[in-house]
Amino acid sequence: MSYAVRIDGSKKIKLTAFDPADACGVSREQAESETAALISELAEMQELLYAVRSHRVLVILQGRDAGGKDGVIRGVTGKLNPLSCAAVSFGAPTKEELAHDFLWRVHPHVPGAGQICVFNRSHYEDVLAARVRGFVSEAVWRARYEHINAFEKLLTDNNTIVLKFYLNLSKAEQLERLAERERNPLKAWKLSLGDWHDREHWDDYTAAYEDVINRCSSVRAPWFVVSADKKWFRNLTIAEALRDALKPYKQRWRKQLGEVGLVERRAIEAYRQGKGFTLPPVRG
């Protein structure tokens, strides 16, 4: 079964229809076991992706403060080979970034051929925080939906597999996690007064996220709504969605590698014959 709810733009959604605490009847033990198996599958497909270099993967993580974006990176994509998997975090834009269009700072970080890149927040902040906090006018942020869709179409037209995850966290669970940060000296560096200010605009952010998901979902660049109150179920959900997105390419990538390998073997054999080299016999 699919644990994440995939939104492809075919119908409108309301976030109140999704339970942030729903774990689909899965126990923590079962979830952690399934997640480990899924990550093993992902590692195998990551190697194929890197070797073939015909596609690239962009994973976008969005959600409220303390929603678990860092946790997903540590618990799922952080377990993949760092040679071809990177994470990029987007904070408040700098003066230089503000001097350009809002996508200027994003485009240099999209993955190259054979690469996986995870965005911890993204260009969507420019229709979320920028909207709710009033950094730009409504006319500006409304026009950005079309710009985002065009940008993501450019990416998918160039063989980028785009997966966008909304980590659906409840207000009560967020409060507990923010309080935990204050109690834990090792997590205190994450504290921000802005987190508490944003809680005052909970409904405004809900409306903004609904608009993002409804206006910027497509078959080729879908949004996934992820129940995020239980960290272990959140990781399972995203690992499964990633595996499902890459699996249809697995046989194609293997075939391509086989064809490349055959060409190289023939070239090596011709070279050896020309030089009079022979391979040593296979050891017992």
MOBELHU-V309280 format. One record per pair of residues at least 24 apart in sequence whose C-alpha atoms are under 6 Angstrom apart, sorted by the first residue. I is the first residue (numbers start at 1). J is the second residue. D is the distance in Angstrom with one decimal. If there is no record, write none. Layout:
i: (I I)
j: (J J)
d: (D D)
This chain:
i: (3 4 4 4 4 5 5 6 7 7 7 8 8 8 8 9 9 12 20 20 20 20 20 20 21 21 31 35 42 43 49 50 53 53 55 55 55 55 56 56 56 56 56 57 57 57 58 58 58 59 59 59 60 60 60 61 61 61 61 62 62 63 63 67 67 72 84 85 85 86 87 87 87 88 88 89 89 90 90 128 162 164 165 165 166 166 167 167 168 168 168 169 169)
j: (237 224 225 226 237 224 225 224 222 223 224 217 218 219 222 217 218 214 168 169 170 227 228 229 227 229 236 236 243 80 114 114 113 114 113 114 159 160 111 113 114 115 160 116 160 161 116 117 162 118 163 164 118 119 164 119 120 121 165 121 166 166 167 167 169 235 115 116 117 117 117 118 119 119 120 119 120 121 122 208 221 223 223 224 225 226 226 228 226 227 228 228 229)
d: (5.3 5.9 5.9 5.3 5.6 5.3 5.2 4.6 5.6 5.1 5.9 5.0 4.3 4.7 4.9 4.7 5.0 5.6 5.4 5.4 5.7 4.3 5.6 5.5 6.0 5.0 6.0 4.9 5.8 5.8 5.1 4.0 4.8 4.0 5.5 5.8 5.0 5.8 5.9 5.1 5.2 5.2 4.7 4.6 5.5 4.7 6.0 5.1 4.9 4.6 5.0 5.9 5.9 4.8 4.6 6.0 5.3 5.7 5.1 5.2 5.0 5.4 4.8 6.0 5.7 5.9 4.9 4.6 5.7 4.9 5.6 4.5 5.9 5.1 6.0 6.0 4.6 5.6 5.9 5.7 5.1 4.7 5.7 4.8 5.0 6.0 5.1 5.4 5.6 5.2 5.2 5.1 5.5)
